[in-house]
Amino acid sequence: MPTAATGVRRRVPHYRQTTDFTCGPASVLMALKALEPATRLARTQELQLWREANSIFSGPSGGHGGCGPLGLALAAHRRGLAAEVHVNHRGVFLGGRTRSKERAEVMRLLQARDLAEARAFGIPVHYDELSQPELEAALAAGRLPIVLNSMRYLHDDPTAHWFVVTGFDAANVYVNDPWVDAKRGRAARDMTDAPIPRRQFGRIAAYGSRRERAAVLVGRRPS
């Protein structure tokens, strides 16, 4: 993938996730709105996206599941966007988040089904890591990266999370983060084009002791 000159920004409308488990769907909604302005930003859309893309048990007790990169890419594809998946391993995505063998097997089966469907739709799936220059080049080419991250830097919370990359300059990577913590005095504007120093971004854009990395690139389909 070619690299881009430093300095690219995209206008991406912010959408605040309405549950603690729909960061992925909220990120897809933001990308949809940016690429297809007629998209309606609504909680019903957010929850429908979650229902389609849910494949991960949240935490050791199960809880409401989160969404993996294949599920998010499929949801974007069904809504008319081009999608491409990058993940740095072939195992069960975030499989370490459950200690239950039964739940891990559920996750494995769902991931296998999503992978088969992605291949049937022709969605590219790459087992690699995208560098900052590669993410920047994708953004410059009109694709919006939805990136796995840890909430520790922006929210002091070591939870797996998704956000949308909206820009780069020499010092920072800019993101729309769907989590808005009103209890800490945050507002949507604080999470819109939120700056993350480039030197920090590489550490943030990974999760857990296994340093899992994933990104879903979404854009308009070629006419």
C-alpha positions in Angstrom: 0.0 0.0 0.0 1.4 3.4 -0.9 2.2 5.9 1.8 0.7 9.4 2.0 2.3 12.7 2.7 1.8 13.7 6.4 -1.3 15.9 6.7 -4.7 14.6 5.8 -8.1 15.2 7.6 -11.6 14.0 6.9 -14.8 15.4 8.2 -16.6 12.6 10.0 -19.8 13.4 11.9 -19.7 12.1 15.5 -22.1 9.5 16.9 -22.1 8.7 20.6 -22.6 5.1 21.4 -25.6 4.5 23.6 -24.4 1.3 25.4 -21.1 0.1 26.7 -20.9 -2.6 24.1 -21.7 -0.9 20.8 -18.5 1.0 20.1 -17.9 -1.0 16.8 -21.4 -0.3 15.5 -21.2 3.3 16.5 -17.9 3.6 14.6 -19.5 2.0 11.5 -22.4 4.5 11.7 -19.9 7.4 11.7 -18.2 6.0 8.7 -21.5 5.5 6.9 -22.6 9.0 7.7 -19.3 10.4 6.3 -19.4 8.4 3.2 -23.2 8.4 2.6 -24.6 11.6 4.1 -28.2 10.4 3.8 -27.5 7.8 6.5 -29.7 8.2 9.5 -27.8 8.2 12.8 -30.2 6.5 15.2 -30.0 4.0 18.1 -32.1 1.5 16.2 -29.4 1.5 13.5 -26.7 1.1 16.1 -28.3 -1.8 17.8 -29.1 -3.5 14.5 -25.5 -3.2 13.5 -24.5 -4.7 16.8 -26.9 -7.6 16.4 -25.3 -8.4 13.0 -21.7 -8.0 14.1 -21.7 -9.4 17.6 -19.2 -12.2 18.1 -17.3 -11.6 21.3 -18.2 -12.3 24.9 -17.3 -9.3 27.1 -15.3 -10.1 30.1 -15.0 -13.3 32.2 -18.7 -13.4 33.0 -19.9 -13.2 29.4 -22.1 -10.1 29.4 -23.3 -8.5 26.2 -20.9 -9.4 23.4 -18.8 -7.0 21.4 -18.0 -6.9 17.7 -15.1 -8.3 15.7 -13.5 -6.9 12.5 -15.1 -9.5 10.2 -18.6 -8.7 11.6 -18.1 -5.0 11.2 -16.8 -5.4 7.7 -19.8 -7.5 6.8 -22.2 -5.0 8.2 -20.6 -2.2 6.2 -20.7 -4.3 3.1 -24.4 -5.1 3.5 -25.0 -1.3 3.6 -23.3 -0.7 0.2 -19.7 0.1 1.3 -16.4 -1.5 0.3 -14.7 -3.1 3.3 -11.3 -4.5 3.9 -10.1 -6.3 7.1 -6.6 -6.3 8.6 -5.9 -8.4 11.7 -2.5 -9.5 13.0 -3.3 -13.2 13.8 -5.5 -16.1 12.5 -6.8 -17.2 15.9 -10.0 -16.3 17.7 -10.2 -12.6 17.8 -10.1 -11.4 21.5 -10.6 -15.1 22.4 -8.7 -14.4 25.7 -11.6 -12.3 27.0 -13.4 -15.4 28.1 -12.1 -18.2 30.3 -14.9 -20.5 29.3 -14.1 -23.2 26.7 -17.7 -23.3 25.7 -17.8 -19.5 25.1 -14.5 -19.6 23.3 -15.9 -22.3 21.0 -19.0 -20.1 20.3 -16.6 -17.3 19.3 -14.6 -19.6 17.1 -17.7 -20.8 15.2 -19.1 -17.3 14.7 -15.7 -16.1 13.4 -15.4 -19.1 11.0 -18.9 -18.3 9.7 -18.1 -14.6 9.3 -14.8 -15.4 7.5 -16.6 -17.7 5.1 -19.2 -15.1 4.4 -16.6 -12.4 3.9 -14.8 -14.6 1.4 -18.1 -15.3 -0.4 -18.7 -11.5 -0.7 -15.1 -10.9 -1.9 -14.1 -8.8 1.2 -10.3 -8.8 1.4 -9.0 -10.3 4.7 -5.3 -9.7 5.4 -3.3 -11.1 8.3 -1.0 -8.3 9.0 -0.6 -4.9 10.8 -1.2 -1.6 9.2 1.5 1.0 9.9 0.6 4.7 10.5 1.8 5.6 7.0 -0.5 2.9 5.6 -3.5 4.1 7.6 -2.7 7.6 6.5 -2.6 6.5 2.9 -5.9 4.7 3.2 -7.5 7.9 4.7 -6.0 10.0 1.9 -7.5 7.6 -0.7 -11.0 8.0 0.7 -11.2 5.1 3.1 -12.0 5.5 6.8 -10.1 3.2 9.2 -12.0 1.7 12.1 -9.3 0.7 14.5 -9.1 -1.6 17.5 -7.7 0.1 20.6 -7.4 0.2 24.3 -9.4 2.8 26.1 -6.6 3.4 28.6 -5.2 6.6 26.9 -8.4 8.5 26.3 -10.5 7.1 29.1 -8.1 5.6 31.7 -9.9 2.3 31.1 -8.1 -0.9 29.8 -11.1 -2.1 27.8 -11.1 -3.2 24.1 -12.6 -0.5 22.0 -13.2 0.7 18.4 -12.8 4.2 17.1 -12.6 5.9 13.7 -9.4 7.5 12.5 -10.2 11.0 11.0 -6.8 12.6 10.4 -3.1 12.8 10.6 -0.6 15.6 11.0 3.1 15.7 11.9 2.4 15.4 15.6 -0.9 13.6 16.0 -3.4 11.0 14.8 -7.0 12.2 15.1 -9.9 10.0 16.0 -13.7 10.1 16.5 -14.2 8.1 19.7 -17.8 7.0 20.2 -17.5 6.7 24.0 -18.5 10.0 25.7 -18.0 9.8 29.4 -20.5 12.4 30.8 -19.6 11.5 34.4 -16.1 12.9 33.7 -17.5 16.0 32.1 -16.9 14.9 28.5 -19.1 16.0 25.6 -19.3 14.7 22.0 -17.1 17.6 20.8 -14.3 16.4 23.1 -14.4 13.0 21.3 -14.6 14.5 17.8 -11.1 14.6 16.1 -9.5 13.8 19.5 -5.7 14.1 19.1 -3.5 11.2 20.0 0.3 11.7 19.8 1.8 9.6 17.0 4.3 8.2 19.5 1.4 6.9 21.6 -0.8 5.7 18.9 1.1 2.5 18.2 0.8 1.4 21.8 -2.9 2.4 22.0 -3.9 0.6 18.7 -3.5 -2.8 20.2 -5.2 -4.8 23.0 -4.2 -7.1 25.7 -1.1 -9.1 26.5 -1.2 -10.7 23.1 -1.1 -7.2 21.5 -4.0 -8.0 19.1 -4.3 -5.4 16.3 -7.2 -5.0 13.9 -8.5 -2.4 11.4 -11.4 -2.3 9.1 -11.1 0.0 6.1 -14.4 1.2 4.7 -15.0 3.4 1.7 -17.3 3.9 -1.3 -17.5 1.0 -3.8 -16.0 1.7 -7.2 -18.7 2.8 -9.6 
